[in-house]
């Protein structure tokens, strides 16, 4: 069973990227806008904590699999 919020996010990203000419800048814009929306829904502190946690996980995966 999958997580409905994750499913919705996967679909939103896929939809945006299917219409984008430059994927990396579109991904960055999606991340920035999602962070701003999260800060409005919760708080800037909460959004910062979540962003830092996700960035740590990303860095750990990159180190494990030898990706820059």
PyMOL Python script that loads the backbone (N, CA, C, O; Angstrom):
from pymol import cmd

cmd.read_pdbstr("""\
ATOM      1  N   UNK A   1       0.851  -1.181   0.000  1.00  0.00           N
ATOM      2  CA  UNK A   1       0.000   0.000   0.000  1.00  0.00           C
ATOM      3  C   UNK A   1       0.896   1.244   0.000  1.00  0.00           C
ATOM      4  O   UNK A   1       1.886   1.299   0.730  1.00  0.00           O
ATOM      5  N   UNK A   2       0.557   2.205  -0.792  1.00  0.00           N
ATOM      6  CA  UNK A   2       1.363   3.418  -0.881  1.00  0.00           C
ATOM      7  C   UNK A   2       0.733   4.544  -0.068  1.00  0.00           C
ATOM      8  O   UNK A   2      -0.429   4.488   0.334  1.00  0.00           O
ATOM      9  N   UNK A   3       1.542   5.555   0.153  1.00  0.00           N
ATOM     10  CA  UNK A   3       1.126   6.704   0.950  1.00  0.00           C
ATOM     11  C   UNK A   3       0.461   7.739   0.040  1.00  0.00           C
ATOM     12  O   UNK A   3       1.110   8.240  -0.879  1.00  0.00           O
ATOM     13  N   UNK A   4      -0.812   8.073   0.267  1.00  0.00           N
ATOM     14  CA  UNK A   4      -1.506   9.024  -0.621  1.00  0.00           C
ATOM     15  C   UNK A   4      -0.786  10.361  -0.820  1.00  0.00           C
ATOM     16  O   UNK A   4      -0.727  10.829  -1.957  1.00  0.00           O
ATOM     17  N   UNK A   5      -0.235  11.005   0.220  1.00  0.00           N
ATOM     18  CA  UNK A   5       0.490  12.255  -0.044  1.00  0.00           C
ATOM     19  C   UNK A   5       1.701  12.050  -0.963  1.00  0.00           C
ATOM     20  O   UNK A   5       1.976  12.884  -1.826  1.00  0.00           O
ATOM     21  N   UNK A   6       2.417  10.945  -0.776  1.00  0.00           N
ATOM     22  CA  UNK A   6       3.562  10.668  -1.654  1.00  0.00           C
ATOM     23  C   UNK A   6       3.096  10.405  -3.076  1.00  0.00           C
ATOM     24  O   UNK A   6       3.719  10.871  -4.030  1.00  0.00           O
ATOM     25  N   UNK A   7       2.013   9.666  -3.227  1.00  0.00           N
ATOM     26  CA  UNK A   7       1.476   9.390  -4.564  1.00  0.00           C
ATOM     27  C   UNK A   7       1.097  10.691  -5.268  1.00  0.00           C
ATOM     28  O   UNK A   7       1.378  10.876  -6.452  1.00  0.00           O
ATOM     29  N   UNK A   8       0.457  11.585  -4.524  1.00  0.00           N
ATOM     30  CA  UNK A   8       0.065  12.878  -5.097  1.00  0.00           C
ATOM     31  C   UNK A   8       1.291  13.693  -5.496  1.00  0.00           C
ATOM     32  O   UNK A   8       1.310  14.320  -6.556  1.00  0.00           O
ATOM     33  N   UNK A   9       2.312  13.681  -4.647  1.00  0.00           N
ATOM     34  CA  UNK A   9       3.542  14.424  -4.948  1.00  0.00           C
ATOM     35  C   UNK A   9       4.256  13.837  -6.166  1.00  0.00           C
ATOM     36  O   UNK A   9       4.741  14.582  -7.018  1.00  0.00           O
ATOM     37  N   UNK A  10       4.323  12.516  -6.252  1.00  0.00           N
ATOM     38  CA  UNK A  10       4.958  11.875  -7.405  1.00  0.00           C
ATOM     39  C   UNK A  10       4.235  12.277  -8.684  1.00  0.00           C
ATOM     40  O   UNK A  10       4.872  12.582  -9.692  1.00  0.00           O
ATOM     41  N   UNK A  11       2.921  12.278  -8.644  1.00  0.00           N
ATOM     42  CA  UNK A  11       2.149  12.650  -9.833  1.00  0.00           C
ATOM     43  C   UNK A  11       2.338  14.122 -10.189  1.00  0.00           C
ATOM     44  O   UNK A  11       2.453  14.464 -11.366  1.00  0.00           O
ATOM     45  N   UNK A  12       2.373  14.996  -9.184  1.00  0.00           N
ATOM     46  CA  UNK A  12       2.563  16.425  -9.438  1.00  0.00           C
ATOM     47  C   UNK A  12       3.922  16.686 -10.079  1.00  0.00           C
ATOM     48  O   UNK A  12       4.030  17.477 -11.016  1.00  0.00           O
ATOM     49  N   UNK A  13       4.956  16.021  -9.573  1.00  0.00           N
ATOM     50  CA  UNK A  13       6.303  16.200 -10.136  1.00  0.00           C
ATOM     51  C   UNK A  13       6.344  15.650 -11.564  1.00  0.00           C
ATOM     52  O   UNK A  13       6.876  16.292 -12.470  1.00  0.00           O
ATOM     53  N   UNK A  14       5.788  14.478 -11.750  1.00  0.00           N
ATOM     54  CA  UNK A  14       5.783  13.886 -13.097  1.00  0.00           C
ATOM     55  C   UNK A  14       5.039  14.779 -14.085  1.00  0.00           C
ATOM     56  O   UNK A  14       5.492  14.968 -15.214  1.00  0.00           O
ATOM     57  N   UNK A  15       3.907  15.326 -13.669  1.00  0.00           N
ATOM     58  CA  UNK A  15       3.147  16.227 -14.542  1.00  0.00           C
ATOM     59  C   UNK A  15       3.952  17.472 -14.894  1.00  0.00           C
ATOM     60  O   UNK A  15       3.999  17.885 -16.053  1.00  0.00           O
ATOM     61  N   UNK A  16       4.585  18.066 -13.882  1.00  0.00           N
ATOM     62  CA  UNK A  16       5.372  19.279 -14.133  1.00  0.00           C
ATOM     63  C   UNK A  16       6.547  18.987 -15.062  1.00  0.00           C
ATOM     64  O   UNK A  16       6.815  19.755 -15.986  1.00  0.00           O
ATOM     65  N   UNK A  17       7.243  17.885 -14.819  1.00  0.00           N
ATOM     66  CA  UNK A  17       8.403  17.566 -15.643  1.00  0.00           C
ATOM     67  C   UNK A  17       8.014  17.201 -17.071  1.00  0.00           C
ATOM     68  O   UNK A  17       8.792  17.420 -17.999  1.00  0.00           O
ATOM     69  N   UNK A  18       6.835  16.655 -17.253  1.00  0.00           N
ATOM     70  CA  UNK A  18       6.406  16.304 -18.608  1.00  0.00           C
ATOM     71  C   UNK A  18       6.161  17.549 -19.454  1.00  0.00           C
ATOM     72  O   UNK A  18       6.183  17.484 -20.683  1.00  0.00           O
ATOM     73  N   UNK A  19       5.927  18.690 -18.787  1.00  0.00           N
ATOM     74  CA  UNK A  19       5.686  19.949 -19.495  1.00  0.00           C
ATOM     75  C   UNK A  19       6.891  20.869 -19.500  1.00  0.00           C
ATOM     76  O   UNK A  19       6.857  21.935 -20.114  1.00  0.00           O
ATOM     77  N   UNK A  20       7.947  20.472 -18.828  1.00  0.00           N
ATOM     78  CA  UNK A  20       9.119  21.345 -18.666  1.00  0.00           C
ATOM     79  C   UNK A  20      10.136  21.107 -19.769  1.00  0.00           C
ATOM     80  O   UNK A  20      10.315  19.986 -20.246  1.00  0.00           O
ATOM     81  N   UNK A  21      10.798  22.189 -20.163  1.00  0.00           N
ATOM     82  CA  UNK A  21      11.891  22.073 -21.129  1.00  0.00           C
ATOM     83  C   UNK A  21      13.208  21.773 -20.427  1.00  0.00           C
ATOM     84  O   UNK A  21      14.082  21.125 -21.001  1.00  0.00           O
ATOM     85  N   UNK A  22      13.355  22.231 -19.211  1.00  0.00           N
ATOM     86  CA  UNK A  22      14.609  22.042 -18.483  1.00  0.00           C
ATOM     87  C   UNK A  22      14.297  21.434 -17.119  1.00  0.00           C
ATOM     88  O   UNK A  22      13.939  22.143 -16.177  1.00  0.00           O
ATOM     89  N   UNK A  23      14.437  20.118 -17.026  1.00  0.00           N
ATOM     90  CA  UNK A  23      14.058  19.375 -15.827  1.00  0.00           C
ATOM     91  C   UNK A  23      14.704  19.815 -14.530  1.00  0.00           C
ATOM     92  O   UNK A  23      13.994  20.009 -13.543  1.00  0.00           O
ATOM     93  N   UNK A  24      16.040  19.984 -14.481  1.00  0.00           N
ATOM     94  CA  UNK A  24      16.665  20.349 -13.212  1.00  0.00           C
ATOM     95  C   UNK A  24      16.161  21.674 -12.636  1.00  0.00           C
ATOM     96  O   UNK A  24      15.924  21.767 -11.432  1.00  0.00           O
ATOM     97  N   UNK A  25      15.996  22.690 -13.470  1.00  0.00           N
ATOM     98  CA  UNK A  25      15.516  23.968 -12.934  1.00  0.00           C
ATOM     99  C   UNK A  25      14.050  23.860 -12.517  1.00  0.00           C
ATOM    100  O   UNK A  25      13.624  24.525 -11.573  1.00  0.00           O
ATOM    101  N   UNK A  26      13.287  23.038 -13.207  1.00  0.00           N
ATOM    102  CA  UNK A  26      11.895  22.827 -12.808  1.00  0.00           C
ATOM    103  C   UNK A  26      11.835  22.107 -11.468  1.00  0.00           C
ATOM    104  O   UNK A  26      11.029  22.462 -10.608  1.00  0.00           O
ATOM    105  N   UNK A  27      12.682  21.100 -11.284  1.00  0.00           N
ATOM    106  CA  UNK A  27      12.725  20.398  -9.993  1.00  0.00           C
ATOM    107  C   UNK A  27      13.089  21.354  -8.858  1.00  0.00           C
ATOM    108  O   UNK A  27      12.477  21.318  -7.791  1.00  0.00           O
ATOM    109  N   UNK A  28      14.079  22.205  -9.090  1.00  0.00           N
ATOM    110  CA  UNK A  28      14.487  23.166  -8.072  1.00  0.00           C
ATOM    111  C   UNK A  28      13.340  24.118  -7.737  1.00  0.00           C
ATOM    112  O   UNK A  28      13.112  24.440  -6.571  1.00  0.00           O
ATOM    113  N   UNK A  29      12.623  24.564  -8.764  1.00  0.00           N
ATOM    114  CA  UNK A  29      11.486  25.462  -8.535  1.00  0.00           C
ATOM    115  C   UNK A  29      10.380  24.749  -7.758  1.00  0.00           C
ATOM    116  O   UNK A  29       9.762  25.341  -6.873  1.00  0.00           O
ATOM    117  N   UNK A  30      10.130  23.486  -8.083  1.00  0.00           N
ATOM    118  CA  UNK A  30       9.121  22.706  -7.342  1.00  0.00           C
ATOM    119  C   UNK A  30       9.509  22.577  -5.868  1.00  0.00           C
ATOM    120  O   UNK A  30       8.671  22.732  -4.980  1.00  0.00           O
ATOM    121  N   UNK A  31      10.785  22.294  -5.622  1.00  0.00           N
ATOM    122  CA  UNK A  31      11.254  22.165  -4.242  1.00  0.00           C
ATOM    123  C   UNK A  31      11.100  23.484  -3.486  1.00  0.00           C
ATOM    124  O   UNK A  31      10.646  23.510  -2.342  1.00  0.00           O
ATOM    125  N   UNK A  32      11.484  24.571  -4.140  1.00  0.00           N
ATOM    126  CA  UNK A  32      11.395  25.889  -3.507  1.00  0.00           C
ATOM    127  C   UNK A  32       9.940  26.245  -3.188  1.00  0.00           C
ATOM    128  O   UNK A  32       9.633  26.703  -2.087  1.00  0.00           O
ATOM    129  N   UNK A  33       9.061  26.034  -4.149  1.00  0.00           N
ATOM    130  CA  UNK A  33       7.646  26.358  -3.937  1.00  0.00           C
ATOM    131  C   UNK A  33       7.012  25.454  -2.883  1.00  0.00           C
ATOM    132  O   UNK A  33       6.193  25.907  -2.083  1.00  0.00           O
ATOM    133  N   UNK A  34       7.391  24.172  -2.883  1.00  0.00           N
ATOM    134  CA  UNK A  34       6.863  23.250  -1.872  1.00  0.00           C
ATOM    135  C   UNK A  34       7.329  23.660  -0.476  1.00  0.00           C
ATOM    136  O   UNK A  34       6.558  23.595   0.481  1.00  0.00           O
ATOM    137  N   UNK A  35       8.585  24.080  -0.358  1.00  0.00           N
ATOM    138  CA  UNK A  35       9.091  24.538   0.934  1.00  0.00           C
ATOM    139  C   UNK A  35       8.369  25.779   1.426  1.00  0.00           C
ATOM    140  O   UNK A  35       8.061  25.898   2.611  1.00  0.00           O
ATOM    141  N   UNK A  36       8.100  26.699   0.517  1.00  0.00           N
ATOM    142  CA  UNK A  36       7.371  27.907   0.900  1.00  0.00           C
ATOM    143  C   UNK A  36       5.938  27.576   1.319  1.00  0.00           C
ATOM    144  O   UNK A  36       5.413  28.147   2.275  1.00  0.00           O
ATOM    145  N   UNK A  37       5.319  26.653   0.598  1.00  0.00           N
ATOM    146  CA  UNK A  37       3.960  26.246   0.962  1.00  0.00           C
ATOM    147  C   UNK A  37       3.951  25.560   2.326  1.00  0.00           C
ATOM    148  O   UNK A  37       3.056  25.801   3.136  1.00  0.00           O
ATOM    149  N   UNK A  38       4.943  24.706   2.583  1.00  0.00           N
ATOM    150  CA  UNK A  38       5.027  24.035   3.878  1.00  0.00           C
ATOM    151  C   UNK A  38       5.217  25.048   5.001  1.00  0.00           C
ATOM    152  O   UNK A  38       4.618  24.909   6.067  1.00  0.00           O
ATOM    153  N   UNK A  39       6.041  26.061   4.774  1.00  0.00           N
ATOM    154  CA  UNK A  39       6.254  27.098   5.785  1.00  0.00           C
ATOM    155  C   UNK A  39       4.957  27.850   6.078  1.00  0.00           C
ATOM    156  O   UNK A  39       4.679  28.201   7.225  1.00  0.00           O
ATOM    157  N   UNK A  40       4.164  28.096   5.030  1.00  0.00           N
ATOM    158  CA  UNK A  40       2.873  28.774   5.250  1.00  0.00           C
ATOM    159  C   UNK A  40       1.901  27.887   6.021  1.00  0.00           C
ATOM    160  O   UNK A  40       1.120  28.380   6.835  1.00  0.00           O
ATOM    161  N   UNK A  41       1.946  26.581   5.767  1.00  0.00           N
ATOM    162  CA  UNK A  41       1.021  25.651   6.425  1.00  0.00           C
ATOM    163  C   UNK A  41       1.443  25.307   7.849  1.00  0.00           C
ATOM    164  O   UNK A  41       0.598  25.030   8.700  1.00  0.00           O
ATOM    165  N   UNK A  42       2.747  25.324   8.107  1.00  0.00           N
ATOM    166  CA  UNK A  42       3.234  24.972   9.440  1.00  0.00           C
ATOM    167  C   UNK A  42       3.953  26.184  10.025  1.00  0.00           C
ATOM    168  O   UNK A  42       3.331  27.059  10.627  1.00  0.00           O
ATOM    169  N   UNK A  43       5.244  26.222   9.843  1.00  0.00           N
ATOM    170  CA  UNK A  43       6.064  27.362  10.266  1.00  0.00           C
ATOM    171  C   UNK A  43       7.378  27.291   9.510  1.00  0.00           C
ATOM    172  O   UNK A  43       7.725  26.254   8.944  1.00  0.00           O
ATOM    173  N   UNK A  44       8.102  28.392   9.505  1.00  0.00           N
ATOM    174  CA  UNK A  44       9.400  28.392   8.842  1.00  0.00           C
ATOM    175  C   UNK A  44      10.367  27.448   9.551  1.00  0.00           C
ATOM    176  O   UNK A  44      11.188  26.798   8.903  1.00  0.00           O
ATOM    177  N   UNK A  45      10.273  27.371  10.877  1.00  0.00           N
ATOM    178  CA  UNK A  45      11.144  26.452  11.614  1.00  0.00           C
ATOM    179  C   UNK A  45      10.864  25.006  11.231  1.00  0.00           C
ATOM    180  O   UNK A  45      11.793  24.234  10.994  1.00  0.00           O
ATOM    181  N   UNK A  46       9.596  24.637  11.169  1.00  0.00           N
ATOM    182  CA  UNK A  46       9.232  23.264  10.804  1.00  0.00           C
ATOM    183  C   UNK A  46       9.672  22.956   9.376  1.00  0.00           C
ATOM    184  O   UNK A  46      10.223  21.886   9.119  1.00  0.00           O
ATOM    185  N   UNK A  47       9.440  23.866   8.460  1.00  0.00           N
ATOM    186  CA  UNK A  47       9.854  23.659   7.070  1.00  0.00           C
ATOM    187  C   UNK A  47      11.371  23.516   6.984  1.00  0.00           C
ATOM    188  O   UNK A  47      11.871  22.684   6.228  1.00  0.00           O
ATOM    189  N   UNK A  48      12.095  24.308   7.740  1.00  0.00           N
ATOM    190  CA  UNK A  48      13.566  24.219   7.747  1.00  0.00           C
ATOM    191  C   UNK A  48      14.029  22.878   8.292  1.00  0.00           C
ATOM    192  O   UNK A  48      14.954  22.275   7.749  1.00  0.00           O
ATOM    193  N   UNK A  49      13.400  22.410   9.351  1.00  0.00           N
ATOM    194  CA  UNK A  49      13.772  21.107   9.924  1.00  0.00           C
ATOM    195  C   UNK A  49      13.535  19.984   8.917  1.00  0.00           C
ATOM    196  O   UNK A  49      14.383  19.109   8.745  1.00  0.00           O
ATOM    197  N   UNK A  50      12.391  20.013   8.261  1.00  0.00           N
ATOM    198  CA  UNK A  50      12.079  18.972   7.284  1.00  0.00           C
ATOM    199  C   UNK A  50      13.054  19.040   6.117  1.00  0.00           C
ATOM    200  O   UNK A  50      13.551  18.009   5.664  1.00  0.00           O
ATOM    201  N   UNK A  51      13.329  20.237   5.627  1.00  0.00           N
ATOM    202  CA  UNK A  51      14.275  20.402   4.515  1.00  0.00           C
ATOM    203  C   UNK A  51      15.652  19.866   4.908  1.00  0.00           C
ATOM    204  O   UNK A  51      16.287  19.166   4.119  1.00  0.00           O
ATOM    205  N   UNK A  52      16.114  20.180   6.098  1.00  0.00           N
ATOM    206  CA  UNK A  52      17.425  19.711   6.553  1.00  0.00           C
ATOM    207  C   UNK A  52      17.449  18.187   6.667  1.00  0.00           C
ATOM    208  O   UNK A  52      18.435  17.553   6.293  1.00  0.00           O
ATOM    209  N   UNK A  53      16.390  17.609   7.172  1.00  0.00           N
ATOM    210  CA  UNK A  53      16.298  16.154   7.300  1.00  0.00           C
ATOM    211  C   UNK A  53      16.350  15.492   5.919  1.00  0.00           C
ATOM    212  O   UNK A  53      17.062  14.506   5.729  1.00  0.00           O
ATOM    213  N   UNK A  54      15.606  16.026   4.972  1.00  0.00           N
ATOM    214  CA  UNK A  54      15.607  15.466   3.619  1.00  0.00           C
ATOM    215  C   UNK A  54      16.962  15.646   2.943  1.00  0.00           C
ATOM    216  O   UNK A  54      17.428  14.753   2.236  1.00  0.00           O
ATOM    217  N   UNK A  55      17.592  16.792   3.157  1.00  0.00           N
ATOM    218  CA  UNK A  55      18.919  17.033   2.573  1.00  0.00           C
ATOM    219  C   UNK A  55      19.944  16.055   3.144  1.00  0.00           C
ATOM    220  O   UNK A  55      20.796  15.555   2.410  1.00  0.00           O
ATOM    221  N   UNK A  56      19.867  15.778   4.446  1.00  0.00           N
ATOM    222  CA  UNK A  56      20.772  14.805   5.069  1.00  0.00           C
ATOM    223  C   UNK A  56      20.576  13.422   4.447  1.00  0.00           C
ATOM    224  O   UNK A  56      21.545  12.751   4.095  1.00  0.00           O
ATOM    225  N   UNK A  57      19.320  13.004   4.316  1.00  0.00           N
ATOM    226  CA  UNK A  57      19.041  11.691   3.709  1.00  0.00           C
ATOM    227  C   UNK A  57      19.586  11.616   2.284  1.00  0.00           C
ATOM    228  O   UNK A  57      20.164  10.608   1.879  1.00  0.00           O
ATOM    229  N   UNK A  58      19.392  12.695   1.536  1.00  0.00           N
ATOM    230  CA  UNK A  58      19.881  12.726   0.157  1.00  0.00           C
ATOM    231  C   UNK A  58      21.404  12.594   0.133  1.00  0.00           C
ATOM    232  O   UNK A  58      21.944  11.827  -0.664  1.00  0.00           O
ATOM    233  N   UNK A  59      22.091  13.324   0.985  1.00  0.00           N
ATOM    234  CA  UNK A  59      23.552  13.267   1.042  1.00  0.00           C
ATOM    235  C   UNK A  59      24.034  11.882   1.462  1.00  0.00           C
ATOM    236  O   UNK A  59      25.025  11.384   0.929  1.00  0.00           O
ATOM    237  N   UNK A  60      23.345  11.259   2.409  1.00  0.00           N
ATOM    238  CA  UNK A  60      23.728   9.917   2.851  1.00  0.00           C
ATOM    239  C   UNK A  60      23.559   8.906   1.716  1.00  0.00           C
ATOM    240  O   UNK A  60      24.432   8.064   1.505  1.00  0.00           O
ATOM    241  N   UNK A  61      22.456   8.982   0.993  1.00  0.00           N
ATOM    242  CA  UNK A  61      22.243   8.070  -0.147  1.00  0.00           C
ATOM    243  C   UNK A  61      23.293   8.302  -1.226  1.00  0.00           C
ATOM    244  O   UNK A  61      23.826   7.350  -1.794  1.00  0.00           O
ATOM    245  N   UNK A  62      23.586   9.559  -1.505  1.00  0.00           N
ATOM    246  CA  UNK A  62      24.593   9.880  -2.524  1.00  0.00           C
ATOM    247  C   UNK A  62      25.956   9.321  -2.126  1.00  0.00           C
ATOM    248  O   UNK A  62      26.681   8.799  -2.973  1.00  0.00           O
ATOM    249  N   UNK A  63      26.308   9.425  -0.854  1.00  0.00           N
ATOM    250  CA  UNK A  63      27.596   8.909  -0.376  1.00  0.00           C
ATOM    251  C   UNK A  63      27.621   7.386  -0.446  1.00  0.00           C
ATOM    252  O   UNK A  63      28.637   6.797  -0.814  1.00  0.00           O
ATOM    253  N   UNK A  64      26.527   6.761  -0.102  1.00  0.00           N
ATOM    254  CA  UNK A  64      26.455   5.310  -0.135  1.00  0.00           C
ATOM    255  C   UNK A  64      26.596   4.744  -1.539  1.00  0.00           C
ATOM    256  O   UNK A  64      27.241   3.716  -1.741  1.00  0.00           O
ATOM    257  N   UNK A  65      25.998   5.410  -2.488  1.00  0.00           N
ATOM    258  CA  UNK A  65      25.986   4.911  -3.856  1.00  0.00           C
ATOM    259  C   UNK A  65      27.006   5.603  -4.757  1.00  0.00           C
ATOM    260  O   UNK A  65      26.993   5.405  -5.971  1.00  0.00           O
ATOM    261  N   UNK A  66      27.882   6.407  -4.178  1.00  0.00           N
ATOM    262  CA  UNK A  66      28.957   7.021  -4.922  1.00  0.00           C
ATOM    263  C   UNK A  66      28.520   8.067  -5.939  1.00  0.00           C
ATOM    264  O   UNK A  66      29.158   8.235  -6.978  1.00  0.00           O
ATOM    265  N   UNK A  67      27.457   8.753  -5.646  1.00  0.00           N
ATOM    266  CA  UNK A  67      26.980   9.812  -6.548  1.00  0.00           C
ATOM    267  C   UNK A  67      27.376  11.154  -5.986  1.00  0.00           C
ATOM    268  O   UNK A  67      27.408  11.337  -4.769  1.00  0.00           O
ATOM    269  N   UNK A  68      27.680  12.106  -6.869  1.00  0.00           N
ATOM    270  CA  UNK A  68      28.059  13.446  -6.382  1.00  0.00           C
ATOM    271  C   UNK A  68      26.877  14.192  -5.802  1.00  0.00           C
ATOM    272  O   UNK A  68      27.025  15.328  -5.351  1.00  0.00           O
TER     273      UNK A  68
END
""", "prot")
cmd.dss("prot")
cmd.show_as("cartoon", "prot")
cmd.util.cbc("prot")
cmd.orient("prot")
